[in-house]
């Protein structure tokens, strides 16, 4: 009995996903009116699923000098259509295959026959499982073609199986057999929901399929939310690929044509990719029939958007199988930050490129609600021999400017060339219309969309910024690097320019000041628009100037004690003498300064920001009686007369002087009491503190807590904490004394005896 699997959802991952979803929903806003890309086509109704779905399937083919498609015709069912390029119209042939409105199809043109495999759709997802429905057969239609007409062959349609599935794909091996694969979900009280990867084949010159069978390999039982796809490759092999989210893997099983269908010895299985977050139920595979190397190209989606906050990690990947090595290589198509989903690929023999198409938010949207949100269809390309895709979201190829509901791009199993051009089809779920893109190879869609600045660092109105910080602006698309200069990206104090070098790489422009910025000073950054401003690769200028302000930390903001603008270190030796170690700005320290003796009466000492409001870094210390003291820094490495903050601090098991946690420009304090509650004490700017803020309980599991400054680059002070297992966490400050969803830095930190 195959074991039951359910999608891996741990509480922390779910919390992370929800937090990201909520924060990004808030960030999504219209940026400007969107342009149309591609062509609007026929409307549809009466079909239960998006008519251009599903992810592994192909709805288009090239034959006899024309593009053809299996499209839903309202009131009739699925019909074969031909693209009239002259009138930009999909014209129905009037030939209906499946009239069931609950179906989806995969098509294959082999140069002689047209095959359409149509199956009833049931979809299992993390929010709800569905078993495959019995007595709902998938059907194979086979057509002959002559004189511009398709004719259904005798004995067809024929049943592939007798149950529904989320997806189903077909291909033809070198013997002429037609193969199909799908995942089938069942349920019983013992194993709960169980999914299995099934295959079946139809021998040449036959009209009756064999019996469906579970792929005879180790553990062909992914989660109910996973899917499979099939491909013929290398002249004499068939391959089945499937996702398994519970294992974090995409698996690949191959069989040589002519061997036993069902024998385990006929099938060789391996992981195409495996690791935490490496799998999702999105995959699309293609191969070149004439490729001597027999390579297989697969576009797959990760689930890293649900398991990490690192937006530089891959969301879509290209996996390339080379039979000669028996191994896969991988490259990133798009990152988590690009907010993409549902990839399809085309192999372009005219330019030797892999063309990747996928869904991403409309060009009218800023931000990303979640990966997979409908919007527009984008494209990226890379060499088939060395597939390195450019950074960014790519080029829009299908977009309804009035309705950002485009999704489920589909195309052909065949390779494309200069004769065929490139045609892809998608559907808008909001308007219930097909859209398509049709262009000759080498012709990019016209781009008239102005670029936008999607992120800045420091953030607008950020405070307590390090004096050695660079300033960056991230653009929504690739820019013309020659337009990103010190004249178009400027930094000023008032009207005085700050000398700096400006560079551009990976959609990010960086201002690197020639010298450290002045402490406690407000700066203005500007990225200029207009004819003399920054422009994208198509020559579109920024719609309007992007201007923002930020304020550097006072000397104390970076714990700088001797007035040279460089962060310093405070240390107490075993005799009780306190020392200031002046930082040299290169990670090393100069000759130490003797602050004085008697500090061994202190049970806690924390280097603070500017607690007294004079622009100099101060010190917090608790003595053995439980009294907390503020020691005002003098700016020469020494301290003035201490200020009595108050007694009763001996109930605190951890005290860390923080940066500005409350967003008022004054340094604050974090402290944990013996019950495990963490408190933020807002600094008043006079060495004392206001009413404390309850951050929350449960902090007694932490063996080290340190107020670490701005670790996340948003201009807000953050917190670092190590738990009893040795995992270090970053708690992003929200600027109100509280903290957002924590970030897992990694394990192994229990070997450290001090963290600051």
Secondary structure, 3 states (H helix, E strand, C coil): CCCCCCCCCCHHHHHHHHHHHHHHHHHCEECCCCCCECEEEEECCCCCCCCCCCCCCCCEEEECCEEEEEEEECCCEEEEEEEECCCCEEEEEEEECCCCCCEEEEEEECCCEEEEEEEEECCCECCECCCCCECCCCEEEEEEEECCEEEECCCCCEECCCECECCEEEEECCCCCEEEEEEEEEEECCCEEEEEEEEEEECCCCCCCCCCEECCCCCCCCCCCCCEEEEEECCCEEEEEEEECCCCEEEEEEEECCCCCCCHHHEEEEEEEECCCCCCCCEEEEECCCCCCCCEEEEEECCHHHHCCCCCCEEEEEEEEECCCCEEEEEEEEEHHHCEEEEEEEEECCCCEEEEEEEECCCCEECCCCCCCCEEEEEEEEECCCCCCCCCCCEEEEECCCCCCEEEEECECCCECCCCCEEEEEEECCCCEEEEEEECCCCCCCCCCCCCEEEEECCCCEEEECCCCCEEEEECCCECHHHCCCCCEEEEECCEECCEEEEEECCEEEEEECCCCCCCCEEEEEECCCCCCCEECCCCECCCCEEEEEEECCHHHHCCCCCCCCCCEEEECCCCCEEEEEECCCCCEEEEEEEECCHHHEEEEEECCCCCCCCCCCEEEEECCCCEEEEEECCCCCEEEEEEEECCHHHEEEEEECCCCCCCCCCCEEEEECCCCEEEECECCCCCECCCEEEECCHHHEEEEEEEECCCCCCCCEEEEEECCCCEEEECECCCCCECCCEEEECCHHHCCCCC
